[in-house]
């Protein structure tokens, strides 16, 4: 498996939704759902995106896939290192004002090939086959008037990937690969349990052998025992098909089981990224520490000093100045309100956006969380 360069690179991605008002319906403000996110997602790995409800996780996932168009920023898909270096150099030239006409033309060519923010038409259709999404609620994401055979045949029909003779054999093979049977082909979505429906949604997503999947809280609507089955299925499929996952969740016990790396999001911004074990054992951002503190521990003998998240989430229409988390942070100082912290290195592959993380690290007395038994 090739891990030499990330499959997906996000650079300063923003998604603002306009707020209309007045008699003429003019735009009077914006909801800043995603506000300058930069991330790398490694090929064949799982990045977990965690945060409170309403922090912009699902919007980011939908924006990456162009289900909603980004307001600004770049989303590079499967761009080799040489192409990224060339684009960085050309972009710098454009910003500094010394780019020549042929440089701008070359940058446009590279963008059309690798930048999901600018692809359209046939190229977008071609890339659509390589990336898919599994939604949170399986029942509402399937057409109730279509049989399972029609639902699983649809991707092949749209992308013209199988003949009519091959189609039934292919669909039966897909069903059997996740423990369902040929007799399920002619049933409708309402005739299945939640776990079976989510398996069908996953099958629909991987039918065309994509490279990248956005998993938007795929287990949150399921019982705990079924959650474990779905997570194990996702891990098996990842090994078999060399899939890359963006796993969106607010359940940190799931994160430790499924992901190799985690990113914590708060009010439209990434505040910390680290390998999963590093985040669990050495979280540096106060928001990440409080989220970890909220994870229930199944050992009654293990007592921890719990710090709970206080206050309400500020509005994404008018977020706090400086650090967005400062209104709920017990460590906050004057600098937190005047200067916005940028993501900076705090260890190997560990980035944190906090002015005071050094002091927090020194004062931290954090018991590592036990591994959940999934």
C-alpha positions in Angstrom: 0.0 0.0 0.0 1.4 3.4 -1.0 1.6 5.8 2.0 4.2 8.1 0.4 1.8 11.1 0.1 -1.7 12.0 1.5 -4.7 11.1 -0.7 -6.5 14.3 0.4 -5.1 17.7 1.3 -7.3 20.6 2.6 -5.8 24.1 2.5 -7.8 26.9 4.3 -11.2 25.5 3.3 -14.2 27.7 4.2 -17.9 27.2 3.9 -20.1 30.2 4.8 -23.9 30.1 4.5 -25.5 33.5 3.8 -28.2 35.0 6.2 -30.8 36.9 4.2 -32.8 39.8 5.7 -34.8 42.9 5.0 -37.4 43.5 2.3 -35.1 42.8 -0.6 -33.6 39.6 0.9 -30.0 41.0 1.0 -27.2 39.1 2.6 -26.8 40.6 6.0 -24.3 38.1 7.5 -22.9 34.6 7.2 -22.9 31.4 9.3 -19.2 30.5 9.3 -19.7 26.7 9.5 -16.2 25.8 8.3 -13.7 28.6 8.7 -10.2 28.0 7.4 -9.6 24.2 7.8 -6.3 22.7 6.7 -5.9 18.9 7.0 -4.0 16.0 5.4 -5.7 12.6 5.2 -3.2 9.8 4.6 -3.8 7.1 1.9 -5.2 3.9 3.3 -5.7 5.3 6.8 -8.6 6.7 8.9 -8.8 10.2 10.1 -11.4 10.7 12.8 -13.0 14.2 12.9 -14.4 14.8 16.4 -16.2 17.7 18.1 -19.5 18.8 19.7 -22.7 18.8 17.7 -22.9 21.9 15.5 -19.1 22.5 15.2 -19.1 22.0 11.4 -18.0 18.4 11.0 -20.7 17.2 8.6 -20.5 20.4 6.6 -16.8 19.8 6.2 -17.4 16.3 5.0 -20.1 17.4 2.5 -17.8 20.2 1.3 -14.9 17.9 0.6 -17.2 15.8 -1.7 -18.6 18.9 -3.3 -22.1 18.0 -2.2 -22.0 21.7 -1.1 -19.5 24.0 -2.8 -16.7 25.6 -0.7 -16.8 29.3 -0.2 -13.0 29.5 -0.4 -9.9 27.2 -0.1 -8.4 24.3 -1.9 -9.2 20.5 -1.7 -6.4 18.5 -3.4 -7.3 14.9 -4.3 -4.6 12.3 -5.1 -2.0 15.0 -6.1 1.6 13.6 -6.1 4.3 15.5 -4.1 5.9 17.0 -7.2 2.5 18.5 -8.3 1.9 19.9 -4.8 5.3 21.5 -4.7 4.8 23.1 -8.2 1.3 24.4 -7.1 2.7 25.8 -3.9 5.4 27.6 -5.8 3.0 28.9 -8.5 0.5 30.0 -5.9 3.2 31.9 -4.0 4.1 33.7 -7.3 0.5 34.7 -7.8 0.2 36.0 -4.2 3.5 38.0 -4.5 2.5 39.4 -7.9 5.4 38.0 -10.0 3.6 35.1 -11.8 3.9 35.1 -15.6 1.0 34.3 -17.9 2.3 30.8 -18.5 2.6 30.2 -14.8 -1.1 31.1 -14.3 -2.0 28.8 -17.2 0.0 26.0 -15.7 -1.6 26.5 -12.3 -5.0 26.4 -13.8 -4.1 23.1 -15.5 -3.0 21.5 -12.3 -6.0 22.9 -10.4 -8.4 21.3 -13.0 -6.6 18.0 -12.5 -6.2 17.8 -8.7 -8.3 20.6 -7.0 -11.8 19.4 -6.2 -12.7 23.1 -5.5 -12.4 23.9 -9.2 -13.3 20.7 -11.1 -16.6 20.7 -13.0 -18.6 18.6 -15.6 -17.1 15.3 -16.8 -14.0 15.6 -14.5 -16.2 16.0 -11.5 -18.3 12.9 -12.6 -15.1 10.9 -13.0 -13.8 11.9 -9.5 -17.2 11.3 -8.0 -16.8 7.6 -8.6 -13.6 7.6 -6.5 -15.2 9.2 -3.4 -18.5 8.3 -1.6 -20.3 9.1 1.6 -22.2 7.0 4.2 -24.8 9.1 6.0 -25.8 9.0 9.7 -29.4 7.7 9.3 -29.5 4.7 6.9 -33.3 4.7 6.5 -33.6 8.3 5.3 -30.7 8.0 2.9 -32.3 5.1 0.9 -35.3 5.6 -1.5 -38.2 3.8 0.2 -39.8 3.0 -3.3 -36.7 1.2 -4.5 -35.8 -2.5 -3.9 -32.4 -3.3 -2.5 -31.5 -4.7 -6.0 -32.4 -1.3 -7.6 -30.5 0.6 -4.9 -27.3 -1.4 -5.3 -27.6 -1.4 -9.1 -27.9 2.4 -9.4 -24.2 3.3 -9.1 -23.3 0.8 -11.8 -26.0 2.2 -14.1 -25.1 5.8 -13.5 -21.4 5.3 -14.2 -22.0 2.5 -16.8 -19.6 0.1 -15.0 -21.4 -3.2 -15.7 -23.5 -4.9 -18.3 -27.1 -6.0 -17.5 -25.9 -9.6 -17.5 -23.1 -8.9 -15.0 -25.2 -6.7 -12.8 -27.2 -9.3 -10.9 -24.1 -11.5 -10.2 -22.2 -8.4 -9.0 -25.0 -7.2 -6.7 -25.5 -10.7 -5.2 -21.7 -10.9 -4.6 -21.8 -7.5 -2.8 -24.8 -8.6 -0.5 -23.1 -11.9 0.4 -19.8 -10.1 1.3 -21.6 -8.5 4.3 -23.6 -11.5 5.4 -26.9 -10.7 3.5 -28.6 -13.2 1.2 -29.9 -13.3 -2.4 -33.5 -13.4 -1.0 -33.0 -9.8 0.3 -32.7 -8.4 -3.2 -36.4 -7.7 -3.7 -37.2 -6.3 -0.3 -37.6 -2.6 0.5 -35.6 -0.6 3.0 -38.4 -0.6 5.7 -38.2 -4.4 5.9 -34.6 -4.3 7.3 -33.1 -3.6 10.7 -30.9 -0.5 11.3 -27.7 -2.6 11.2 -28.7 -4.3 7.9 -29.7 -1.0 6.4 -26.3 0.5 7.3 -24.5 -2.5 5.7 -26.5 -1.8 2.5 -25.5 1.9 2.6 -21.9 0.9 3.0 -22.2 -1.6 0.1 -23.7 1.2 -2.1 -20.8 3.4 -1.2 -18.1 0.9 -2.0 -19.8 -0.7 -5.1 -17.6 1.2 -7.6 -14.3 0.6 -5.7 -13.8 4.2 -4.5 -10.6 5.4 -2.9 -12.1 7.7 -0.3 -15.2 7.4 2.0 -16.7 10.1 4.3 -18.4 8.2 7.1 -20.8 10.7 8.8 -21.5 9.2 12.2 -22.4 5.8 10.6 -22.9 4.0 13.9 -24.6 6.7 16.1 -28.2 5.5 15.2 -27.4 1.8 16.1 -27.4 -0.3 19.2 -23.9 -0.8 20.8 -23.6 -4.5 19.7 -24.5 -3.6 16.1 -22.1 -0.6 16.3 -19.2 -3.1 16.9 -20.3 -5.2 13.9 -20.4 -2.2 11.6 -17.0 -0.9 12.8 -15.4 -4.3 12.3 -17.0 -4.5 8.8 -15.5 -1.0 8.0 -12.0 -2.1 9.2 -12.2 -5.3 7.1 -13.3 -3.4 4.0 -10.5 -0.9 4.5 -7.9 -3.7 4.5 -9.5 -5.5 1.6 -10.0 -2.5 -0.7 -7.2 -0.1 0.6 -9.8 2.5 1.5 -9.2 5.9 3.0 -11.7 7.1 5.6 -12.8 10.4 7.1 -14.7 9.2 10.1 -17.0 11.9 11.5 -18.2 11.3 15.1 -18.7 12.8 18.5 -18.1 9.4 20.2 -14.5 9.3 21.3 -14.6 5.6 22.4 -15.3 4.8 18.7 -12.4 7.0 17.6 -9.8 4.9 19.5 -11.0 1.7 17.9 -11.4 2.9 14.2 -8.8 5.6 13.6 -5.1 6.0 13.2 -5.2 9.8 13.5 -7.7 12.3 15.0 -8.6 15.9 14.5 -10.6 17.9 17.0 -12.9 20.6 15.6 -14.5 23.5 17.5 -16.8 26.2 16.0 -15.6 25.7 12.4 -11.8 25.4 13.1 -9.4 22.5 13.8 -7.9 23.0 17.2 -5.7 19.9 17.5 -4.6 16.9 15.4 -2.5 14.0 16.5 -2.1 10.2 16.1 -5.1 8.7 18.0 -3.1 7.2 20.9 -1.1 10.4 21.3 -4.4 12.4 21.5 -5.8 10.1 24.2 -2.7 10.1 26.3 -1.5 13.6 25.8 -4.3 16.0 24.6 -3.0 19.6 24.8 -5.9 21.7 23.7 -8.4 22.4 26.6 -11.3 21.6 24.3 -9.8 18.2 23.4 -9.1 17.5 27.1 -12.7 18.2 28.1 -14.1 16.0 25.3 -11.9 13.2 26.5 -13.0 13.8 30.1 -16.6 13.2 29.0 -15.9 9.7 27.8 -17.5 7.2 30.2 -15.1 4.6 31.6 -16.4 1.1 32.3 -14.1 0.5 35.3 -15.7 1.6 38.6 -12.3 1.3 40.3 -10.8 3.9 38.0 -11.7 7.3 39.4 -10.8 10.4 37.4 -11.0 14.1 38.2 -13.7 15.2 35.7 -13.8 18.6 34.2 -17.0 19.2 32.3 -17.5 21.6 29.4 -19.2 24.7 30.7 -21.3 27.4 29.0 -23.0 27.3 25.6 -21.4 27.0 22.2 -21.0 30.6 20.8 -22.8 31.4 17.6 -20.9 30.7 14.3 -22.4 33.9 12.9 -20.3 36.0 15.3 -17.6 33.8 16.9 -15.5 35.2 19.8 -12.4 37.2 18.8 -9.0 35.5 19.2 -9.3 31.9 20.3 -12.9 30.7 19.8 -12.7 28.4 22.8 -11.7 31.2 25.2 -15.2 31.9 26.5 -15.4 28.3 27.9 -11.7 27.8 28.8 -10.5 27.9 32.4 -6.9 28.7 31.3 -7.9 31.7 29.1 -5.7 34.9 29.4 -5.7 38.3 27.7 -3.7 37.1 24.7 -6.5 34.5 24.0 -9.0 37.4 23.2 -6.6 39.5 21.1 -4.7 37.0 19.0 -6.0 33.9 17.1 -3.8 30.9 17.8 -2.6 29.0 14.7 -1.9 25.3 14.5 1.7 24.7 15.5 3.9 21.6 16.1 3.7 20.3 19.7 5.4 16.9 19.0 5.8 14.4 16.2 2.8 14.7 13.9 1.0 16.6 16.7 -0.4 20.0 16.0 -2.3 22.3 18.4 -3.9 25.8 18.2 -3.4 27.2 21.7 -1.3 30.0 23.0 -0.9 28.3 26.4 -0.5 24.6 25.5 3.0 24.6 27.0 1.7 25.6 30.4 -1.3 23.2 30.1 1.1 20.4 29.3 3.1 21.1 32.4 0.0 21.3 34.7 -1.7 18.3 33.1 -2.5 15.4 35.3 -4.4 13.2 32.8 -5.1 9.5 33.3 -4.9 7.7 30.0 -8.3 6.3 29.0 -8.6 2.5 28.9 -9.1 1.1 25.4 -12.8 0.4 24.8 -13.7 -3.2 24.3 -15.1 -3.2 20.8 
